[in-house]
Amino acid sequence: MPPNGAALLQGMLAKQRHRGPDASSYWLNDSQTVGLCHSRLAIVDLSPQGNQPMHSYCGKLTVVFNGEIYNYKELRTKYEALGYTFNTRSDTEVLLVAYQARGKSFLEELRGMFSLALFDHQKSILICARDPIGKKPFIYAETKSGFYFSSEIPALDMVKDVDRCIDHNALAAMLLHNLRHIPEPHTAFQGVKKLRPGHAIVVCEGRLESMWRHWSPAPGMVKGAGELREIIENAVAIRSQADVPVGALLSGGVDSSAIVAMMKKHTSHTIRTYAFGSGPGDEDLCRARKMAKYFGVRHKEFYFDANRQFQVFKSILATFGEPIMLLPLIHTYEMSEAIHEDGIKVVMSGNGADELFFGYTGHFHTAKISRLLNGVALFLACARVAPDSWRKGPLKFLLERPGLRKAAYYRYKAAEQWPLIIPPDIARTMLNYVSEEMSYWGPLLPNKDFIDESNYLALLIENSHSITIASDLPAMMASVEFRAPFLDREVISAAMGISYRDKVRKGGSGVGLKHILREAVKDLIPEEILFAPKRGFGMGIQEEDVLKGPWRQIGERIFAEADDCEGMFDAKNLNSVWSRYLGGDSHVDTSTVARLFAIQLWRNHESANF
């Protein structure tokens, strides 16, 4: 901690005030070598006793914590029976007591979303951890002056000796295939990292001493749709616990509708639901209205405004501190701001259901590949006499061992995509962060079916922008907490234990997707919604329409003055890519241009040229 520790902590608090406007405070130890600060969004135990940093009864532990521990009542009862004393009704205090009782292994019994830092005064160590799926962010920097961490990158701007040189490999990773963000543990800056989901670290005397994984995927045993329903109901029930009203996002699809139906069993007040779309005639909004009437909830809907959305997008990039490209983040912020103004702090969402129970149309194709790979004949062909077209072509990734196939696919995509955007001599030197992460996580999954491997890696890496980041960033910008029952650790375990054959039924119709989930909730939802074709959040608002429409002049300006990102890009080539895109060149796709647009806009902000 530098000599001006108090000023540093106060500055970091100011940067993240939106995450917790209800209370804020900081603490420094006697030697002023360790400091913790916290901005609070009060949801459980609204009294000042629930504020943080929180100290243990014995005074030997101090913790700051972002998120919710949903099984805190169960853990409290357990530790009270063992003789431990509690001074608050908060879930935060449970962390202190659980660590007292179990040491570092206390992380294994936490059921919730969390990012935490606990200082053990006697051992002089800081223990930091993140929940299994990474629903809450943990950003950190190791510098000559010490170890610093935050929930958002801009808070680390207060630390003067953080290396802010661009990590070219990180930006390159964002441009690959389905990625629309920089994959963890990397950020856009060489000196800033993110703690991986399900991981923990020990920091001693300002240095990261050790790191370990406190959670690994473990498929559960689920006996049919009925048992799955019980597990999901329980996940909804424990997320309905709060000392403030809990609302819900309602898109009119199966996932959000099922959650609202289950919420009604666990609350006595009228549930408030919210939806967002392109206009009153948006199909999503029409479905949401029907379901709101069916459930008897208080419902509000909000509409897309392309001109306002650009200002929102700039704010998102400024808050996130690095590039990301996903229009639904804008929509989610718009909803979250309206939800906040409606007096609601907590809402449920259906995030994660499509990844866990296979709800995208592409899953028909992936299931077909899995069936083929599991065939004995194809196995022998791959092992001994695979044709040259397989060994040298894009399908060669299927010849890799289970767990490493998707990593191999991203190596192929890098060789194909990077030279089109990045000068070839630079592209050849790039490290493939996406492939590296998939090689780390993939072998940990016990399931050997390719579709399970693919979706597990999508959940943790590929689709983080639309699952965990989308659940935290835009909501917390508006001081709202999103709770995602489908991302409960027990639901994840159950989903991993269900064969893909029970999730995807043969055929090309969307009703064949998420089969077992539909079976589990079919009594809660009218058939017209239960079997309606799949629609994504904000599906009526397309990137191409926005980039070539209301954002076109902005794009022309930023690409005409394109930043080379410290030598990574050829600025003239970037401008050419934009021009070719506007001219209808089929070799330039909207997804790539959109991500380059976000990178350039981020650089404009970094240079204060917004």
N, C-alpha and C positions, 0 to 999 in steps of 0.2 A: 504494500500500500504506500503510495507516495506521500510526502509530507502534508499535502493539502487533501487528505483523505475525506474529510467532511464535505468539502466543496465538490469533490469528485462524485461522491454518492448523491449529493443533492442534484447535481447536474444530470446524472443518470436517471434519477427519479423523474425529473422534469421531462426528459426525452420519452419516457414511457407512461406518462400520466394517464393517457387514454385507456391503458390496460386496467387501471384501478383507480377511479376517481374518488372512491369513498373514504379512503384514508391512505396516508403515506408516512413512512418513517425510516430511519436508518439507525444502525448500531455500529460502534467501533469498540474493539477490545481495549483493555487498559494501555497496552503498548502501542496502540493504533497501527498495528501491522495487519489486522484483519477487519474488514468492514462488510456489512450486509445491508441492503436496502430493499424496500418492498412497497409497491402501490397496490392497494386492495380494492377488489370488486367484492363487496360483502354479500355472501349468499347463504352461508351456514354460520350460525352464531353471529348475529349482526352487532353484538355488543363490542365495546372497545377491547374487551378481553380476547377477542378473536383476531386483533390486529397483529401484524408482523413487522419486523422480526420478532419471533416468539422464543422465549427462553423456557427451559425445563424447570420443573419445581425445584430440583436440586441446584439449579443455576450453572450446571456444567455443560449444557448443550444449548445451541441457538440455531434456529432454522428459518429459512425463507422458502416459500412454496407457491407454485402457480398451478392451479388445477383443482381437482376434486378427488377425494378418496371415497368411493361409493360404499365400501364395506366398513366405513369407520365405526358405525354403531356396533357392528359385530366384533370388531377388534377391541373396541372400548370395553365391551362386556367381558371379553376374554381376559384382558389385562387387569380389569378391576377384580375379577375372581382370583387373580394371582397376587393381589395386594397392592397394585399400583394406584396412585391417586391422580385425579384429573381436576384441574381448576377452571376449565372452560367446557363449552359444548361443541367446540370446533373439531373438524377433522385434522387440522394442523397439529394439534397437541398429540393426536394419536401417533404421528410420525416420531415425535420425541420419545414417547413411552415405548413404542415398538423398537426403536434403536437401543434404548436402555436395556431392553429385555433380550434382544437378539443380535445386536451388533449389525454389521453390514448385511446380513441375511434377511433383515426386516423387509427389504425390497421385494422379496419373493411372495409376500402375503398381501401386497397392496393391489387392490382391484380398483382401477380408476385411470384418470389421465393426470399426469403430473410431470413437473420439472422442478427439482428441489436441490437445495444446498444446505447441508447440516454441518455445523462446526462443533467439533468435539474439543472442548477447552483443555481437558486433561492430556489428550494425545496430540493436541495442536495439529489436527488434520481437518480438512474440509472434504466431506463426502457429497458428491453431486450425482444425480441420476435422472433418467428420463423414462417415461412409460413405454410399454412394449412396442407400440405402433408409432410413437412419436407424435401424439396428438398435441402435446405442448412443447414449444421450442426451447432449446438450450444452446446459446451461442457463446463461444469463449475465445480468448486470445491469451497466448503465452508470450510475455515480453520480458525484457531485461529487468523491468521494475516490478514484475509480479504476474499473477494469474488473475484475469478479469472475466466476468461472465454477465450475460444479460438474456432477456427474452427476444430482443430485436437488435439487429446489427447497429443501427444509428446510436444506440446508447454507448457503444464502445468508441464512438467518435470522441468521447470525453477523455479517452486514454491517449496520450500524445505519442507513445512509442509503439503503437500497433502498426505492423507492416501492412500498408494499404495498396501495395502494388497489385495490379490485376493478375489473377490466376488464369492464364489463357486456357489451360486444360479444363477449367470449370466452365468457362463460357462456351467452349467447344462442346462440352457434354450436353449443355442445354439445347444445342442445335441438332441432336441426334434423334431420329425416328419419333418416338412418342413423348420424349422429354419436353417439358415446357418450363422447367426450373433447373436450378443447379442441385445435383444430388448430394445428399449428406454422405460423408462428414465435411464436405467442401463448401466453400462460399466463393464469391467473386473475388475475394481478397486473399492473398497468400498468407497473411498473418491472422486470419480469422477462420475458425472452424465451428462445426456443429457436432454436438454429441450424438452418436448414432442412437436410433430408437432401441429401447431395451438394454441400454448400456449404462455403466456407472464408472466414476473415476474417483481417485483419492488425490487430493492436492496437499502437499506439505511444504511449508515455508515458501510459498509462491511458485512451486514447481509441480507439474503433473507427475505424480509418482507411479500410479498404476491405473489400468483400465480393465474392466471385465464386462462380460455379457451376463446380465442377471435374469434374462428371459430368452427362452428358445421355443420355437413352435413345437407343439405337442398335440397331434390329432386326438380328439376325444372319441368316445364310443357313443353314438347316437342311434337309438332304436326307433327310427321313423320320424314322421312329421310331427307327431304328438309331443315327443320329447323335445324336439327342436323348438316347438312353440313354448314350452315351459321355460326353456333357457332364455329365449328372447323376452318373454313376459317378465322374467326376473330382472333382466338387464334394464328394461323400461321402468320397472318398479323402483329399483334402487336409484335410478336417475331422476325419479319424480320427487325424491327427498330434497327439500330446500326450505329455507325460512323466508323465501320470496316466491311469488307465483312462477310457474314454469309453463311457457308457451311451446309452440311447435311450428316448423316449416311444413307447409302442406302443398305439394305439387300436384296432387291428384293421382299420383302413381301408387303402385302397390306398397312400396317401402314406407313412405311418409304416412300413407293412409292407415297402414297397420299399426304404426307407432301411435298415432292419435287415438285409434280405437282402444289400444291397450292403456294409454294414459288415462282414459276416462274411468278406468277401474280403480285408479290410485289417487284421484283428486276429487275434492268436493266442490271446487270452484269451477266456473265456466272457463274452459280452455280457450285461449286466444291463438289463432292460427294465421299464417302469413304466406303470401305467394307473390311471385314476380314474373312478368312476361312482357312481350312486345306491345301489347295493347289489349283492350277489352275482349277482342275476338280470338286471342291466343288460345290454342287448344289446351295447353297446360292450365291456363286460368279457368277455362270452362270446366275442366275436370275437377279442379280444386274447389270451385264453387259448389258443384254437385256434392262432393264429399263433405264440405263444410255444412251444407244443409242436412245431409244424411246423418252427420254426427251431432248436429245441434251445437256447434261451436261458434264463437265470435270470430269472424273472418275479415281480413283486410288484404287487398291486393295493390301492387305497385307496378308502374310501367317504365319501360326503357326510354331514356332521353339521351340520344347520341352525343349531343353537345355537352351536356352536364357530365356524361360518362367519361369524357376525356379528362376533365378536371379530377374526377374520382380516381381514374387510373394513375394519374401523376401522383396523387396522394398515396396510393397503394405502393408504388415504386419507392417513394420517399420513405415510407414507414418500414417497408420490408428491407430496404437498404441494398438490394441487388435485383437484377432483372428477373422477371417472371412474366409469362404471357398466358392469360386465361380470362376471357371476358366474363365468365360466371363469377369471378372474384369481385368484379364491379357490381354485378347484380346482387351478390351476397352482402356487400357493404351497404348498398342502397336499402335493402331489406333490414339489415341490422340497425342502421341509423333510425329507420322508421319504427322498428321494434323498441329501440331505446326511448324514443320520444313517446311511445305508447305506454311507457312505464314498466317494461318487462326487461329483466336482466338475463334470463336463462331461457333457451329454447332447445327442443329436441330436433335432430335431423336424421335423415336416412342414409347418411354418408357411409360408404363401405359395403353396402348390401350387394351391389353389382359385382364388385371384385370378389367377394366371398362366396356368393351363390350363383355367379356367372349370368349376368343380366344383359351383356352387350351382344349385338348380333354377330360380332366377330367370334364369339365363343362357339358358334356352330362349326366354324372352320377349324378352330383349335381343338375342339372335341374330336373332329374327324381325324386330324393328325394324330391325336393321342391313341385313337382306336387302331390306326394303321401301325403306329410304332409298337403297339402291344402285340401285334400279330407275329406269330412265329416265323412265317415266311419272310416278312420284311426284316425281322431281326437278323436272320441268316444272310439276307441280301446285303444289309448294311455292314455286317461284321466281316463278310468274306468277298462278296462280288458286287459291291455297290457300283453302279455305273459312274463313268467319269463326270457326267453332267451333275451328279450329286456331289462327288468329291471336290469339284472345282466350282460349282455354281452356288447360288444363294441357299440351297437346301443342305449344304454340307454341315451346317450347325446341328442338324438332327443326328449326325453321327457321333456327336460328343456324348460323354457320360451324362446320365440324369443329374440335374443340378447345375450343369455347366452349359446347357444348350442355348439358353437365352443370352448368356454372356458371349458366346461365340457369335450369335446372331448380331449383337451390337458391335462386335469387331468388324464384321462384314459391312454393316451399315456405315461405320466410320470411314472405311476405305472407299465406299461409294459416295457418301454425302459430303464429307469435309472438303475435298479438293474443288467442289463446285462453289464453295463460299470462301474458303480460306486458301491463300496461296499454297500450292502443292508442296513446296519445299518446307513450309511451316507445318502444314498438315501432317507431313510424314514424321515430325518430331513430337507430335502430341501424345500425351498419355491418355488412355481411354478410361476415364473415371467411372463411366457407367458399367462397362464390362468388368472393371475391378470390383465394384460393389456387388454386382450380380454373382461374381465368382466367390465372393465372401459369403453372401447370404444363401445362394442356391443350394450348396451341399448340406446346409443345416436342415433342410426340409425333408422329413422322412418319406413323404409321398413321392412316388417315382413317375406318376403319369405326367406327361408334358404339360397338360392344361393346368395342373395344380402348381407345377413349377412356375409357369408363365404368370399365373394370377397372384401367386404369393409374392413374386418379385415386382409385379405391378403395384400391389398393395404397399410394399415397403419403399419402393424406389420410383418406378416408372410413373405412377399416377398420384404421387404425393401432392402435386399441385392441386388436384381436384378432390383429395380426401382429407389429409391432415392439415396442409397449409390452408386450404379453403375453409376448414373448420375453425381455424384460429385467427389468422391474419385479418380478414375483413370484419369479422365479428368483434374482435377485441379492439380494433380501431374505433368502433362505435360503443365500446364498453358493454359488450354483450357476450355471454358465454354460450357456446354450442355444446350440446351433449349428444353423443352418437351411440345409441344402444347396440348397433350392429358391430361396432368396434370394441365392444366389451371383450375382455380376454377369454371369457367362457364361451361366448358366441363364436369367436375366432377359432377356438379349439374344436368346437362342435362342427363348424363348417369344414375345417380341415379333415375331419374324420368321416365326412360324407362323400361317397363316390361321385365323381363327376357325372356318372350315368343317371344319378338321381337329381342332378341339377339341370342338365341339358338333355332334353329328349330329342330324338331324331326328327328331322324335318326343317323347314325353313321359316316357320312361323315364329314370331316373337313370343307366343304363349308357351313355346317349348323351353324357354329360358327360365331360370330360377324356379324350376318345377317344384322342388321340395318346399321351398319357401312359400310358394303360392298355396300348396297343400296345407301348410301349417297355419295359414291365416285366412283360408277361404271362407270361414264362417263370419269373418269380421268385415268383409268388403263385398259390395255388389259385383255380380259377374261382369257387368259392363266395364268396370274398372279393373277387376282381377285379371281379365284376359285382354285388356286393351293393349295395342302395340306400344313398344318401348319408346319413350321420349326422354331426352336428356334435359337437365335444368337449363333453361334459357335457350332451348333448341330453336325457337323461332327467331333468334338473333344470331346471325352468322358473321364470322370474322371478315369474310370477303366483302360483304355488304357494307360493313363499317369502314374497312380500310380503303375501299374504292369509293366510298360515299362521304360521310361527314368528316372522316379523318384523313382524307386524301391530301388536302393542302398541307396538313401538318407533316404527313409522310414525305411530301415533296421537299419541304424545308429541311427536315432533319437528314434525309438521305443526300440532298444536295450539299450539305455541310457535314457529311458523315465523319465520325470519329473512328480512327483506326484501332482504338483500344490498345494503346501502347505497343503498336507494331504488329498486332495480331491479324488485322484485316488490311486489304487494299481498299482504301476509301472510294476510289473511282469504280472499282468492281461492285461495291455495295450499291452505289448510285445506279449502276447499270442493271443490277438485279431488280431494283425497284422499278426502273423504267420498263424493263422486259415484262415484269409482272403486270403493270398497268396496260401494256400492249397485248396482253393475252398469251404470252409465251407459255406453252404447256409444260416446259421443263422447269418452270419456276412455280412452286406451289405456295398456296396461301399460308400454310403452317410455318414454313421457313421464313417467309417475309414478315409474318407477324412476330416471330421471335427476334428477328433482327431489328424490327421496329422497337420492341421493348428494350433491347440492349442499347440502341441509340438514344432512346428517351432517358434511360437510366444514366447514360454518360452525360447527357445534357444537364441532368440534375447534379451529378457529381462535380461538374465544372461550373455550377451555379448559373447555367444558361437556360433554365427552364422557360 
